[in-house]
Amino acid sequence: MKEIYLFLVITVLLFSIKTIAQDFTVETFTDNTSGTDISFVELDTSNDTLEIFQGDAPQDVTKCYIFSLGDWIPAETLNISLRVDGRHDFLDYDGDGELDVVTMSRFSGINIFRNDGANGFSIVYTDPTPYKVGSIGIIDYNNDGFEDVFFTGNIATTGINQQNGVLINDFETDSDNNSSSVFIPISTTIPAIHFGDIAIGNVVGSDLKDLIVTGDAEDIGAYGAVWENNGDGTFSESFLFDGVGLSMVAISNNGDNSLNHFVVSGSGESGTLTTFYENIGGGNFNPKSSSLTGLPDLRFGDILFQDFNSDEIMDIAISGIGGSELYTGIHIGIDSSTFNSEPITFIDQETNQVIALDNSSLDAKDYNGDGLIDLVVNGNDFGNTKRTYVITQNSVSLVTVYEDNDANGGPDGFGDPNISQEVPSNNIPNGFVLNNTDNCPEIHNPQQENNDGDTEGDICDLDDDNDGFSDEEELACGSDPFNEEETCDTLGLNDFNQSTVSIYPNPIENILNIKNTSSQIITDIRLYSLEGRLLFTKTSPTEYIDLNAFSTGIYLIKITINNTIVTRKLIKR
């Protein structure tokens, strides 16, 4: 059985509380973090495990938790330093197939740890400069086939000096096949930012990874730009966008380098904004505000693209603060640049509150191998309490549901067999039911009475005894419309009644038209319920009556002409 490892910078034992939120299970940890990256990652390849790696704890240690038979079990402590305000990322700097770890914090500076694949880590590079409110990312900066480290932030001891750089991976293998790597720091023309974020991916259109930078830059202020990778160790500022502080940025990485989009959230001159930049080719992007995309305007958190519902359309998970409200949720993609404005949210069983965090970090991956994308998030809640959650997606079967939105009278609990859709069993939309036997789909009909047993219920069946004579004809000739043995043939049809008076439309919604082709005048119109209760009377000639005030149902209308009564069955929708 595959084991799951949880890597945390903590020393206190862990427990979890589980609750179901829609089609997700939420696990709430007591060892919680904020202001530090959190990631799903496979570090221990000797056991084919997957870990969660995060920072922020009283001690400079990373602890491992094994997930086995539904429980988190503490394992050995790892020698990796990472503290509050910590950033981390992963690279295989030496090409051995194992993910190595790079960390940056205001306590430990920048450190790169070599991973031996069996929970053994050793420092191969250190820079003690204390960086905070910054970002790091992995990119082959000089296009030599080896991954380098890009970093940016401000120096914690001064708090104002933004600084960035690149750690070039100078990997070498000698004649005896002994490998070594030295990371060489170099400067870059890309502006240093803090209180911001970076994203790395193919956005300009080539196979080379580009850089997106957003945040506060010294001597510039709010700054945002796409920097195109030229392939020779240089980058060009190719697209400027409105910079935001306390920002977060993500690239869609949808597999088509020429169509990757990106989204930026943060605080700008006009307030907190989330802007989606639609890739229109040629290194150009079309900005779309939240009013067009359905995304919330947030800052001071994290954002990522992932296909959570496996429909091949990217969704967005986002967490942060908008105005004074905290927010955490998943917005399901409608198309490549618009999203359902109603998010999937989650409940903390411990507090019975909707999970909403700022100063947060997100990551998404199928951590348990069931083919469904899961989510991990940390941050501060409304009470400024640090929280960490693993949100596991559960398998949900699809069911066929049927429309129960009767145009007249509202839902009756029975679905229209002709109007259906397939939906997750835990997300049946309003106006749909599992039942598909409604015998009058357009009329509220909870009794579903059906005298003759055909496909139409009595309330909408024009021939309730299926004897070949309509209910109107039988009522006109005095026959029982619910008795197939009694017909107009047996009683004799009043030709005058039948030919001189007609009503339409039938079924009716509001106005009933009365057509009289005889030379006689209509002297009386009466409307009855099926139980025989008189509901309406009109004693003057008219060509129509307004039945808007009457409820849905079946009525009898009796029209008197020259002392002869014409009876019709009327269906009100």
Secondary structure, 3 states (H helix, E strand, C coil): CCCEEEEECCCCCCCEEEEEECCEEEEEECCCCCCCCEEEECCCCCCCCEEEEECCCCCCCEEEEEEECCEEEEEEEECCCCCCCCEEEEECCCCCCCCEEEEEECCCEEEEEEECCCCCEEEEEEECCCEEEEEEEEECCCCCCCCEEEEEEEECCCCCCEEEEEEEEEEEECCCCCEEEEEEEECCCCCCEEEEEEEEECCCCCCCCEEEEEEEECCCEEEEEEEEECCCCCEEEEEECCCCEEEEEEECCCCCHHHCCEEEEEEECCEEEEEEEEEEECCEEEEECHHHHCCCCCEEEEEEEECCCCCCCCEEEEEEEECCEEEEEEECECCCCCECCCCECCEECCCCEECCCEEEEEEEECCCCCCCCEEEEEEECCCCCEEEEEEEECCCCEEEEEECCCCECCCCCCCCCCCEEEEECCCCCCCEECCCCCCCCCECCCCCCCCCCCCCCCCCCCCCCCCCCCHHHHHHHCCCCCCCCCCHHHHCCCHHHHHHEEEECCCECCEEEEEECCCCCEEEEEEEECCCCEEEEECCCCCEEECCCCCCEEEEEEEEECCEEEEEEEEEC
